[in-house]
Amino acid sequence: MCGIQREPRGTMTPGQDLVAAGWAGREGARRISFFREKELLSRFSGDYIELMRRRDETPVDSSCIPWREYGATEWEEVSEGGIFTALWNLSGAYRLGFIVDLYRIPVRQETIEVCEQYDVNPYRLLSSNCVVAVSDHGWKLCERLAERGVKAAVIGRVNGGIRREVWYGQVRGFMERPREDEIRKIIQEVL
């Protein structure tokens, strides 16, 4: 496993919980709703598209949430490449593996609808206002975040070794290296 060049904020050790705070792929779906508005209006109502565009979540970046006080020992903000890239970077920085259950990652229904429409992966889609955190007690971290109005869920755990396992129901796979953000498919088609 190739180490990721990133300044550690704390610690990450096998057995800790992985927590996703915020909504995966939300920013990408929002942008797609602008790039493909006419097409989307033929499938969804204007109100539904407006729901995709709304930015009404509590901010979860490092300047707004006291991650360490809430019980996180490390965290990675999700952005280009989506939650898969954030997980890859976090595990690569510590040269540790993980196991993640896709069903537990918070994704809004409108994000799923847009992703299905354009055959893009919501876990590889541009995200903002989303963080992957590491904690000894992930459920406590989720409770603290919920008190602030942040959607959060324990999505997996840190493992020793280098395997990056991804479960989808009863199907187990392994995460591939990060690649270009899925939003690029849409932007390239529009240009």
N, CA, C and O of each residue as an XYZ file, in Angstrom:
764
protein
N       0.849     -1.186      0.000
C       0.000      0.000      0.000
C       0.882      1.231      0.000
O       1.824      1.340      0.785
N       0.575      2.123     -0.858
C       1.306      3.375     -0.949
C       0.769      4.336      0.106
O      -0.442      4.537      0.200
N       1.652      4.927      0.895
C       1.234      5.889      1.899
C       0.756      7.177      1.244
O       1.276      7.579      0.204
N      -0.208      7.807      1.837
C      -0.747      9.067      1.353
C      -0.009     10.187      2.063
O       0.175     10.143      3.280
N       0.408     11.174      1.320
C       1.101     12.315      1.909
C       0.069     13.286      2.465
O      -0.568     14.039      1.728
N      -0.075     13.248      3.763
C      -1.074     14.083      4.433
C      -0.650     14.217      5.872
O      -0.156     13.262      6.470
N      -0.835     15.375      6.425
C      -0.459     15.642      7.808
C      -1.491     15.009      8.746
O      -2.668     15.363      8.697
N      -1.053     14.068      9.604
C      -2.013     13.474     10.552
C      -2.520     14.510     11.554
O      -1.780     15.395     11.984
N      -3.787     14.383     11.911
C      -4.382     15.251     12.926
C      -4.412     14.572     14.284
O      -4.546     15.228     15.317
N      -4.285     13.249     14.274
C      -4.419     12.495     15.514
C      -3.956     11.075     15.329
O      -2.829     10.823     14.904
N      -4.855     10.128     15.660
C      -4.499      8.715     15.558
C      -5.623      7.929     14.895
O      -6.782      8.342     14.878
N      -5.232      6.777     14.347
C      -6.169      5.839     13.750
C      -5.582      4.458     13.990
O      -4.465      4.171     13.560
N      -6.334      3.598     14.680
C      -5.825      2.273     15.028
C      -6.879      1.209     14.739
O      -8.073      1.506     14.740
N      -6.447     -0.032     14.493
C      -7.407     -1.111     14.244
C      -8.432     -1.230     15.368
O      -8.109     -1.074     16.545
N      -9.663     -1.508     14.981
C     -10.749     -1.669     15.936
C     -11.590     -0.423     16.125
O     -12.691     -0.505     16.670
N     -11.104      0.722     15.693
C     -11.885      1.945     15.833
C     -13.024      1.968     14.813
O     -12.970      1.305     13.778
N     -14.055      2.750     15.138
C     -15.207      2.908     14.251
C     -14.936      3.979     13.203
O     -14.209      4.941     13.450
N     -15.533      3.794     12.028
C     -15.550      4.812     10.984
C     -16.951      5.409     10.953
O     -17.943      4.684     10.890
N     -17.023      6.719     10.996
C     -18.292      7.430     11.026
C     -18.362      8.371      9.826
O     -17.411      9.101      9.548
N     -19.484      8.352      9.120
C     -19.738      9.324      8.054
C     -20.698     10.368      8.605
O     -21.773     10.030      9.101
N     -20.311     11.630      8.518
C     -21.144     12.749      8.966
C     -21.483     13.603      7.756
O     -20.590     14.019      7.017
N     -22.752     13.863      7.552
C     -23.187     14.587      6.365
C     -23.659     13.597      5.311
O     -23.777     12.401      5.574
N     -23.923     14.104      4.126
C     -24.530     13.304      3.062
C     -23.549     13.093      1.924
O     -23.046     14.062      1.357
N     -23.269     11.855      1.584
C     -22.364     11.516      0.484
C     -22.975     11.921     -0.854
O     -24.166     11.713     -1.086
N     -22.162     12.498     -1.730
C     -22.575     12.827     -3.088
C     -23.525     13.995     -3.246
O     -23.938     14.307     -4.362
N     -23.872     14.633     -2.171
C     -24.892     15.694     -2.214
C     -24.497     16.854     -3.131
O     -25.310     17.312     -3.933
N     -23.268     17.327     -3.019
C     -22.841     18.461     -3.839
C     -22.817     18.087     -5.322
O     -23.199     18.895     -6.168
N     -22.379     16.892     -5.636
C     -22.380     16.445     -7.030
C     -23.777     16.393     -7.609
O     -23.999     16.842     -8.733
N     -24.725     15.850     -6.855
C     -26.121     15.786     -7.320
C     -26.687     17.189     -7.506
O     -27.428     17.453     -8.453
N     -26.329     18.075     -6.599
C     -26.790     19.463     -6.707
C     -26.289     20.092     -8.001
O     -27.046     20.746     -8.717
N     -25.014     19.889     -8.292
C     -24.443     20.469     -9.521
C     -25.032     19.821    -10.775
O     -25.286     20.501    -11.769
N     -25.246     18.518    -10.726
C     -25.871     17.844    -11.866
C     -27.252     18.434    -12.126
O     -27.665     18.552    -13.280
N     -27.971     18.809    -11.066
C     -29.306     19.374    -11.244
C     -29.268     20.688    -12.028
O     -30.259     21.056    -12.658
N     -28.138     21.397    -11.997
C     -27.989     22.610    -12.803
C     -27.548     22.268    -14.229
O     -28.084     22.812    -15.195
N     -26.567     21.365    -14.359
C     -26.062     20.985    -15.678
C     -27.137     20.307    -16.529
O     -27.165     20.486    -17.747
N     -28.009     19.540    -15.904
C     -28.991     18.728    -16.633
C     -30.429     19.077    -16.258
O     -31.298     18.206    -16.246
N     -30.674     20.325    -15.958
C     -31.991     20.741    -15.476
C     -33.118     20.350    -16.431
O     -34.131     19.805    -15.994
N     -32.959     20.616    -17.715
C     -34.030     20.347    -18.678
C     -34.378     18.854    -18.705
O     -35.552     18.484    -18.689
N     -33.359     18.012    -18.746
C     -33.594     16.560    -18.749
C     -34.259     16.112    -17.454
O     -35.182     15.298    -17.474
N     -33.795     16.637    -16.345
C     -34.345     16.233    -15.049
C     -35.797     16.675    -14.888
O     -36.594     15.977    -14.260
N     -36.144     17.837    -15.454
C     -37.531     18.308    -15.376
C     -38.497     17.400    -16.137
O     -39.698     17.410    -15.866
N     -37.983     16.618    -17.081
C     -38.858     15.682    -17.786
C     -39.129     14.437    -16.945
O     -40.033     13.660    -17.250
N     -38.352     14.254    -15.898
C     -38.528     13.082    -15.037
C     -39.028     13.433    -13.637
O     -39.796     12.677    -13.043
N     -38.590     14.587    -13.107
C     -38.917     14.991    -11.743
C     -39.629     16.340    -11.743
O     -39.516     17.123    -12.687
N     -40.359     16.590    -10.672
C     -41.034     17.883    -10.535
C     -40.015     18.974    -10.212
O     -38.908     18.696     -9.751
N     -40.407     20.199    -10.459
C     -39.558     21.345    -10.119
C     -39.259     21.405     -8.631
O     -38.159     21.781     -8.227
N     -40.248     21.032     -7.809
C     -40.040     21.015     -6.357
C     -38.977     20.000     -5.956
O     -38.173     20.251     -5.058
N     -38.979     18.862     -6.621
C     -37.994     17.818     -6.310
C     -36.594     18.282     -6.701
O     -35.629     18.040     -5.976
N     -36.488     18.941     -7.832
C     -35.193     19.472     -8.258
C     -34.737     20.563     -7.297
O     -33.550     20.666     -6.985
N     -35.668     21.366     -6.834
C     -35.313     22.392     -5.842
C     -34.803     21.741     -4.552
O     -33.896     22.269     -3.908
N     -35.371     20.620     -4.181
C     -34.909     19.872     -3.018
C     -33.460     19.425     -3.212
O     -32.674     19.448     -2.264
N     -33.102     19.021     -4.426
C     -31.714     18.636     -4.726
C     -30.761     19.805     -4.535
O     -29.610     19.623     -4.139
N     -31.238     20.976     -4.813
C     -30.386     22.172     -4.798
C     -30.281     22.833     -3.423
O     -29.366     23.618     -3.176
N     -31.196     22.523     -2.555
C     -31.245     23.174     -1.248
C     -29.994     22.878     -0.434
O     -29.502     21.749     -0.413
N     -29.496     23.892      0.224
C     -28.326     23.746      1.102
C     -28.754     24.160      2.507
O     -28.547     25.296      2.932
N     -29.343     23.225      3.199
C     -29.867     23.570      4.515
C     -29.299     22.701      5.635
O     -29.869     22.644      6.725
N     -28.190     22.029      5.377
C     -27.601     21.177      6.404
C     -26.690     21.979      7.330
O     -26.149     23.018      6.952
N     -26.538     21.479      8.534
C     -25.594     22.058      9.483
C     -24.180     21.847      8.960
O     -23.843     20.734      8.555
N     -23.345     22.878      8.957
C     -21.958     22.707      8.498
C     -21.200     21.688      9.356
O     -21.346     21.655     10.578
N     -20.386     20.855      8.689
C     -19.636     19.820      9.424
C     -18.123     19.925      9.232
O     -17.395     19.007      9.608
N     -17.642     21.013      8.660
C     -16.200     21.101      8.452
C     -15.460     21.304      9.780
O     -16.072     21.475     10.835
N     -14.152     21.281      9.696
C     -13.312     21.346     10.892
C     -13.468     22.639     11.679
O     -13.210     22.666     12.882
N     -13.886     23.704     11.018
C     -14.044     24.961     11.741
C     -15.371     25.034     12.496
O     -15.535     25.888     13.367
N     -16.322     24.150     12.175
C     -17.654     24.198     12.790
C     -17.889     23.113     13.840
O     -18.668     23.310     14.773
N     -17.231     21.989     13.693
C     -17.442     20.871     14.622
C     -16.147     20.632     15.397
O     -15.082     20.484     14.798
N     -16.235     20.593     16.716
C     -15.038     20.286     17.519
C     -14.806     18.770     17.543
O     -15.112     18.109     18.536
N     -14.276     18.232     16.466
C     -14.171     16.793     16.271
C     -13.513     16.085     17.437
O     -14.022     15.070     17.912
N     -12.408     16.596     17.898
C     -11.701     15.925     18.990
C     -12.544     15.932     20.273
O     -12.603     14.926     20.981
N     -13.184     17.049     20.568
C     -14.050     17.127     21.753
C     -15.227     16.155     21.655
O     -15.713     15.660     22.672
N     -15.676     15.886     20.446
C     -16.800     14.988     20.242
C     -16.398     13.516     20.249
O     -17.257     12.636     20.197
N     -15.102     13.249     20.314
C     -14.649     11.862     20.405
C     -13.961     11.323     19.175
O     -13.633     10.137     19.137
N     -13.727     12.151     18.161
C     -13.007     11.702     16.964
C     -11.504     11.784     17.234
O     -11.016     12.750     17.820
N     -10.788     10.758     16.795
C      -9.329     10.790     16.927
C      -8.665     11.210     15.619
O      -7.486     11.563     15.608
N      -9.411     11.174     14.519
C      -8.921     11.572     13.198
C     -10.134     11.797     12.308
O     -11.209     11.262     12.581
N      -9.975     12.583     11.247
C     -11.069     12.829     10.326
C     -10.524     13.301      8.987
O      -9.400     13.790      8.882
N     -11.359     13.137      7.971
C     -11.019     13.540      6.605
C     -12.258     14.158      5.980
O     -13.319     13.534      5.946
N     -12.127     15.377      5.489
C     -13.246     16.015      4.814
C     -13.424     15.384      3.440
O     -12.451     15.103      2.741
N     -14.670     15.166      3.066
C     -14.998     14.545      1.786
C     -15.177     15.653      0.754
O     -15.878     16.634      1.000
N     -14.544     15.491     -0.394
C     -14.679     16.488     -1.452
C     -14.610     15.786     -2.800
O     -15.397     14.875     -3.061
N     -13.684     16.192     -3.659
C     -13.547     15.599     -4.986
C     -13.242     14.111     -4.869
O     -12.394     13.702     -4.075
N     -13.934     13.312     -5.659
C     -13.747     11.860     -5.607
C     -14.688     11.188     -4.632
O     -14.767      9.960     -4.591
N     -15.403     11.974     -3.849
C     -16.419     11.442     -2.957
C     -15.890     10.729     -1.726
O     -14.712     10.818     -1.380
N     -16.802     10.020     -1.078
C     -16.486      9.370      0.189
C     -15.479      8.236     -0.002
O     -14.716      7.935      0.916
N     -15.465      7.600     -1.180
C     -14.470      6.555     -1.424
C     -13.055      7.124     -1.409
O     -12.150      6.507     -0.848
N     -12.854      8.278     -2.010
C     -11.528      8.895     -2.005
C     -11.129      9.306     -0.596
O      -9.973      9.135     -0.208
N     -12.067      9.844      0.175
C     -11.761     10.231      1.556
C     -11.357      9.009      2.383
O     -10.393      9.069      3.146
N     -12.084      7.910      2.237
C     -11.731      6.677      2.950
C     -10.358      6.170      2.519
O      -9.555      5.756      3.356
N     -10.090      6.203      1.227
C      -8.800      5.754      0.697
C      -7.654      6.603      1.273
O      -6.639      6.070      1.720
N      -7.834      7.920      1.253
C      -6.789      8.812      1.754
C      -6.550      8.632      3.250
O      -5.408      8.619      3.709
N      -7.619      8.496      3.989
C      -7.509      8.309      5.428
C      -6.783      7.007      5.756
O      -5.866      6.998      6.577
N      -7.182      5.930      5.132
C      -6.540      4.647      5.418
C      -5.104      4.620      4.898
O      -4.225      4.027      5.524
N      -4.868      5.258      3.760
C      -3.519      5.294      3.207
C      -2.553      6.092      4.059
O      -1.372      5.754      4.144
N      -3.038      7.140      4.686
C      -2.176      7.956      5.536
C      -1.646      7.164      6.727
O      -0.549      7.436      7.216
N      -2.412      6.196      7.190
C      -2.016      5.394      8.351
C      -1.600      3.974      7.968
O      -1.211      3.180      8.824
N      -1.688      3.666      6.674
C      -1.357      2.328      6.163
C      -2.150      1.240      6.891
O      -1.609      0.228      7.335
N      -3.453      1.495      6.990
C      -4.375      0.558      7.617
C      -5.541      0.284      6.680
O      -5.848      1.093      5.804
N      -6.177     -0.844      6.866
C      -7.342     -1.198      6.083
C      -8.620     -0.831      6.809
O      -8.602     -0.230      7.883
N      -9.739     -1.213      6.189
C     -11.039     -0.967      6.812
C     -12.060     -1.905      6.207
O     -11.819     -2.547      5.184
N     -13.194     -1.967      6.857
C     -14.374     -2.638      6.318
C     -15.513     -1.629      6.427
O     -15.736     -1.040      7.485
N     -16.230     -1.437      5.320
C     -17.302     -0.443      5.245
C     -18.535     -1.103      4.649
O     -18.426     -1.913      3.728
N     -19.700     -0.762      5.168
C     -20.977     -1.235      4.653
C     -21.646     -0.084      3.895
O     -22.026      0.919      4.500
N     -21.790     -0.225      2.584
C     -22.377      0.847      1.768
C     -23.787      1.210      2.206
O     -24.193      2.367      2.095
N     -24.534      0.234      2.701
C     -25.905      0.514      3.140
C     -25.957      1.481      4.319
O     -27.003      2.074      4.584
N     -24.865      1.645      5.013
C     -24.859      2.527      6.188
C     -24.422      3.952      5.874
O     -24.606      4.849      6.696
N     -23.850      4.169      4.704
C     -23.377      5.514      4.353
C     -24.582      6.408      4.063
O     -25.412      6.062      3.222
N     -24.693      7.554      4.745
C     -25.829      8.448      4.503
C     -25.806      9.044      3.090
O     -24.873      9.754      2.715
N     -26.842      8.740      2.326
C     -27.023      9.279      0.980
C     -28.491      9.669      0.867
O     -29.380      8.882      1.193
N     -28.734     10.877      0.407
C     -30.118     11.335      0.261
C     -30.773     10.682     -0.956
O     -30.100     10.379     -1.942
N     -32.072     10.471     -0.883
C     -32.800      9.809     -1.972
C     -32.667     10.555     -3.291
O     -32.529      9.930     -4.343
N     -32.705     11.874     -3.251
C     -32.594     12.622     -4.502
C     -31.206     12.449     -5.138
O     -31.077     12.509     -6.361
N     -30.180     12.238     -4.323
C     -28.843     11.950     -4.864
C     -28.851     10.603     -5.579
O     -28.293     10.466     -6.667
N     -29.482      9.617     -4.965
C     -29.570      8.294     -5.579
C     -30.326      8.366     -6.903
O     -29.916      7.754     -7.889
N     -31.419      9.108     -6.924
C     -32.225      9.237     -8.150
C     -31.409      9.842     -9.291
O     -31.445      9.344    -10.416
N     -30.680     10.909     -9.002
C     -29.862     11.558    -10.031
C     -28.747     10.623    -10.491
O     -28.466     10.526    -11.686
N     -28.123      9.946     -9.555
C     -27.031      9.023     -9.908
C     -27.528      7.874    -10.780
O     -26.844      7.472    -11.721
N     -28.702      7.347    -10.478
C     -29.266      6.284    -11.308
C     -29.590      6.801    -12.706
O     -29.389      6.097    -13.696
N     -30.087      8.016    -12.784
C     -30.447      8.617    -14.076
C     -29.229      8.716    -14.997
O     -29.345      8.504    -16.204
N     -28.064      9.038    -14.432
C     -26.873      9.285    -15.257
C     -25.771      8.245    -15.059
O     -24.639      8.446    -15.500
N     -26.099      7.141    -14.399
C     -25.153      6.048    -14.201
C     -23.839      6.523    -13.581
O     -22.753      6.225    -14.079
N     -23.965      7.267    -12.487
C     -22.790      7.688    -11.730
C     -22.865      7.094    -10.321
O     -23.951      6.839     -9.799
N     -21.720      6.884     -9.731
C     -21.617      6.268     -8.415
C     -21.672      7.360     -7.340
O     -20.795      8.223     -7.312
N     -22.671      7.346     -6.461
C     -22.777      8.404     -5.446
C     -21.618      8.411     -4.455
O     -21.364      9.428     -3.809
N     -20.912      7.287     -4.326
C     -19.792      7.200     -3.389
C     -18.500      7.719     -4.005
O     -17.508      7.908     -3.302
N     -18.506      7.951     -5.309
C     -17.360      8.538     -6.021
C     -17.709      9.930     -6.551
O     -17.025     10.460     -7.426
N     -18.764     10.504     -6.018
C     -19.286     11.772     -6.498
C     -18.924     12.907     -5.544
O     -18.916     12.746     -4.324
N     -18.628     14.041     -6.133
C     -18.268     15.249     -5.399
C     -19.165     15.448     -4.181
O     -20.392     15.402     -4.276
N     -18.536     15.664     -3.056
C     -19.271     15.912     -1.815
C     -18.698     17.152     -1.155
O     -17.519     17.470     -1.308
N     -19.529     17.828     -0.441
C     -19.086     18.898      0.439
C     -19.944     18.764      1.687
O     -20.980     18.100      1.676
N     -19.506     19.395      2.748
C     -20.236     19.294      4.006
C     -20.421     17.840      4.426
O     -21.490     17.447      4.894
N     -19.373     17.053      4.253
C     -19.376     15.641      4.608
C     -17.974     15.298      5.128
O     -16.971     15.756      4.580
N     -17.919     14.502      6.173
C     -16.648     14.148      6.807
C     -16.670     12.666      7.167
O     -17.704     12.135      7.574
N     -15.528     12.003      7.017
C     -15.339     10.656      7.541
C     -14.465     10.806      8.782
O     -13.374     11.374      8.714
N     -14.944     10.299      9.911
C     -14.222     10.425     11.172
C     -13.920      9.052     11.753
O     -14.608      8.071     11.472
N     -12.880      9.008     12.566
C     -12.470      7.792     13.261
C     -12.695      8.029     14.745
O     -12.354      9.088     15.271
N     -13.276      7.027     15.426
C     -13.582      7.187     16.844
C     -13.557      5.845     17.555
O     -13.865      4.810     16.963
N     -13.187      5.869     18.825
C     -13.254      4.657     19.638
C     -14.700      4.266     19.914
O     -15.008      3.088     20.094
N     -15.572      5.245     19.946
C     -16.998      5.025     20.236
C     -17.828      5.780     19.196
O     -18.343      6.865     19.465
N     -17.948      5.195     18.019
C     -18.624      5.854     16.916
C     -20.065      6.236     17.204
O     -20.522      7.296     16.774
N     -20.783      5.391     17.922
C     -22.186      5.697     18.215
C     -22.307      6.943     19.091
O     -23.258      7.712     18.949
N     -21.335      7.149     20.007
C     -21.359      8.367     20.834
C     -21.113      9.596     19.972
O     -21.758     10.630     20.142
N     -20.173      9.469     19.049
C     -19.897     10.576     18.135
C     -21.158     10.894     17.319
O     -21.487     12.065     17.127
N     -21.854      9.875     16.844
C     -23.095     10.083     16.085
C     -24.150     10.794     16.928
O     -24.854     11.674     16.432
N     -24.259     10.418     18.190
C     -25.213     11.075     19.087
C     -24.881     12.557     19.256
O     -25.770     13.407     19.201
N     -23.612     12.859     19.461
C     -23.190     14.261     19.628
C     -23.486     15.072     18.366
O     -23.943     16.213     18.438
N     -23.219     14.464     17.213
C     -23.488     15.156     15.957
C     -24.992     15.351     15.745
O     -25.418     16.399     15.258
N     -25.792     14.354     16.105
C     -27.247     14.466     15.972
C     -27.785     15.617     16.815
O     -28.721     16.305     16.409
N     -27.195     15.824     17.982
C     -27.598     16.946     18.840
C     -27.401     18.290     18.141
O     -28.101     19.257     18.438
N     -26.456     18.346     17.220
C     -26.189     19.567     16.452
C     -26.952     19.595     15.139
O     -26.826     20.552     14.375
N     -27.748     18.558     14.859
C     -28.531     18.515     13.632
C     -27.789     17.922     12.446
O     -28.164     18.159     11.297
N     -26.729     17.144     12.716
C     -25.931     16.544     11.651
C     -26.290     15.072     11.514
O     -26.274     14.330     12.495
N     -26.614     14.651     10.294
C     -26.851     13.234     10.010
C     -25.508     12.517     10.062
O     -24.561     12.927      9.391
N     -25.417     11.454     10.850
C     -24.168     10.690     10.966
C     -24.496      9.230     11.221
O     -25.545      8.900     11.775
N     -23.578      8.358     10.805
C     -23.766      6.919     10.993
C     -22.412      6.233     11.081
O     -21.447      6.638     10.434
N     -22.364      5.181     11.902
C     -21.187      4.320     11.928
C     -21.272      3.470     10.664
O     -22.233      2.724     10.475
N     -20.264      3.583      9.800
C     -20.312      2.899      8.502
C     -19.345      1.721      8.422
O     -19.378      0.963      7.453
N     -18.496      1.560      9.412
C     -17.534      0.461      9.381
C     -16.518      0.598     10.491
O     -16.734      1.292     11.485
N     -15.386     -0.096     10.293
C     -14.328     -0.046     11.306
C     -12.964     -0.141     10.638
O     -12.828     -0.603      9.505
N     -11.977      0.304     11.369
C     -10.587      0.243     10.925
C     -10.068     -1.160     11.195
O     -10.327     -1.726     12.257
N      -9.342     -1.722     10.244
C      -8.738     -3.045     10.390
C      -7.229     -2.945     10.283
O      -6.698     -2.012      9.681
N      -6.541     -3.917     10.874
C      -5.108     -4.031     10.654
C      -4.891     -4.510      9.226
O      -5.844     -4.919      8.562
N      -3.686     -4.465      8.756
C      -3.415     -4.871      7.381
C      -3.777     -3.757      6.431
O      -3.935     -2.604      6.832
N      -3.906     -4.114      5.160
C      -4.133     -3.073      4.161
C      -5.408     -3.269      3.337
O      -5.681     -2.482      2.430
N      -6.188     -4.304      3.642
C      -7.406     -4.559      2.861
C      -8.447     -3.481      3.107
O      -8.733     -3.109      4.245
N      -9.002     -2.995      2.017
C     -10.081     -2.011      2.082
C     -11.339     -2.712      1.581
O     -11.641     -2.695      0.388
N     -12.068     -3.329      2.510
C     -13.252     -4.111      2.156
C     -14.492     -3.230      2.099
O     -14.690     -2.344      2.931
N     -15.319     -3.497      1.096
C     -16.577     -2.784      0.940
C     -17.676     -3.833      0.810
O     -17.625     -4.693     -0.070
N     -18.665     -3.757      1.689
C     -19.801     -4.670      1.656
C     -21.001     -3.943      1.078
O     -21.247     -2.772      1.370
N     -21.737     -4.665      0.255
C     -22.982     -4.183     -0.321
C     -23.984     -5.296     -0.101
O     -24.103     -6.204     -0.924
N     -24.700     -5.229      0.998
C     -25.572     -6.344      1.378
C     -24.711     -7.528      1.762
O     -23.874     -7.424      2.658
N     -24.906     -8.644      1.096
C     -24.115     -9.849      1.365
C     -22.908     -9.978      0.436
O     -22.167    -10.958      0.511
N     -22.715     -9.004     -0.426
C     -21.626     -9.053     -1.409
C     -20.423     -8.274     -0.875
O     -20.537     -7.119     -0.463
N     -19.276     -8.938     -0.895
C     -18.043     -8.298     -0.436
C     -17.164     -7.982     -1.636
O     -17.004     -8.801     -2.541
N     -16.607     -6.797     -1.628
C     -15.662     -6.389     -2.660
C     -14.515     -5.637     -2.014
O     -14.459     -5.477     -0.795
N     -13.620     -5.188     -2.842
C     -12.474     -4.428     -2.355
C     -12.416     -3.110     -3.108
O     -12.651     -3.060     -4.315
N     -12.102     -2.053     -2.387
C     -12.083     -0.731     -2.973
C     -10.935     -0.606     -3.970
O      -9.815     -1.052     -3.718
N     -11.239      0.004     -5.092
C     -10.241      0.312     -6.100
C      -9.606      1.654     -5.767
O     -10.148      2.439     -4.988
N      -8.452      1.903     -6.370
C      -7.804      3.202     -6.199
C      -8.757      4.314     -6.646
O      -9.585      4.115     -7.534
N      -8.628      5.474     -6.025
C      -9.478      6.593     -6.458
C      -9.233      6.922     -7.933
O      -8.127      6.781     -8.454
N     -10.284      7.354     -8.562
C     -10.172      7.798     -9.949
C     -10.922      9.107    -10.088
O     -11.419      9.657     -9.105
N     -10.999      9.591    -11.279
C     -11.631     10.874    -11.527
C     -13.043     10.915    -10.939
O     -13.781      9.931    -10.988
N     -13.398     12.057    -10.391
C     -14.722     12.247     -9.804
C     -15.802     11.985    -10.855
O     -15.653     12.350    -12.021
N     -16.884     11.350    -10.426
C     -17.999     11.011    -11.322
C     -18.646     12.245    -11.952
O     -19.249     12.138    -13.020
N     -18.537     13.395    -11.325
C     -19.131     14.619    -11.881
C     -18.513     14.957    -13.237
O     -19.141     15.622    -14.060
N     -17.288     14.501    -13.466
C     -16.590     14.776    -14.735
C     -17.337     14.151    -15.920
O     -17.324     14.703    -17.020
N     -17.979     13.014    -15.701
C     -18.761     12.398    -16.784
C     -19.840     13.362    -17.277
O     -20.057     13.503    -18.481
N     -20.496     14.009    -16.351
C     -21.597     14.910    -16.680
C     -21.051     16.192    -17.312
O     -21.580     16.662    -18.319
N     -20.007     16.749    -16.729
C     -19.443     17.998    -17.238
C     -18.913     17.807    -18.650
O     -19.151     18.652    -19.513
N     -18.198     16.710    -18.906
C     -17.642     16.443    -20.229
C     -18.737     16.275    -21.274
O     -18.575     16.716    -22.412
N     -19.847     15.646    -20.906
C     -20.948     15.470    -21.842
C     -21.616     16.802    -22.176
O     -22.075     17.006    -23.299
N     -21.670     17.708    -21.195
C     -22.312     19.006    -21.406
C     -21.444     19.889    -22.286
O     -21.949     20.620    -23.138
N     -20.124     19.818    -22.076
C     -19.207     20.663    -22.869
C     -19.052     20.065    -24.206
O     -18.327     20.604    -25.043
